[in-house]
């Protein structure tokens, strides 16, 4: 499902998403296609799901016009 459709179905709320397709440019990941797992009414639940979610899960608010996630290089934080 495209983000535009998600925004129309679930206006002004958090949603738990499964990322299906994305592309990366520089240090930003642009999400192209998602599956809605569930809408989230409680912001505390949204935070809990974000912290404890799987690698391809994403909690995002539909006020955002597009889904863009900054990618951090984990190797930069590892002292080798």
N, C-alpha and C positions, 0 to 999 in steps of 0.2 A: 504494500500500500504506500502511496506517496504521502509525504508529510502534509501537503495541502489538504488532502482528503481527511487525514487524522484531525487537523485543525478545525475542519468544518464539522466533523462528527462530535468532537470533544472540545468545544470552545472554552478558553480561559480556565484550564485545569492541567494538573500533572497527569501524565500517562506513563505506564511501564511498557517499554518497547523491546522487541527483539530485533536487532540490526540484521538485515538480510543482505544488503548491498551498500557499498560505500566506495569512495575514491579519496585518495590523499594527495594534497598539494602542499609541498613544503612541510610545515609542522601542523597542518590542519586536516582533519578527517571530515569530509562532507558526506553525510548520510543520504543515500539515494532512495532506499526502499526499506520499509520496516513492517513488522507485524505487531499489532497492538495486543499486548497480553491482558492489560486491564487499565481502566481509568482509575485515578487515585484522587479521592476527595480530601483526605487529611494530609497536610504538608509534613507532619511528623512521620507518617507512614511512607511518604515519598522519600524522605531523607533516609529512613531505615532501609528501604529497598535499594536505594542508590549505593549505600555503604556495603550492604551484604549481597549485592547482585552478582550475577555471573559475568564473564568477560564480554559476552555479546548482548547483555542487557543494558538498557539505558532508561533513566528516568528523565523526562524532559517536560517543560511547560509549553502549552500550545500558544502562548502569547508570542513565542519566537517564530519569525517568518521562515527560518530554515534551521536545520540541525547541523551545527559545526562544532566539532570537538577538538580541542588542542591536544596534540599528541606529544607526550614527554618521552624523551629518550631515557629509559630506565638505566642504561649503562652509565650514564653520567652520574648516577647516584651510588654506584658500586665502586668501592675502592679495590682495585685489582692489584 
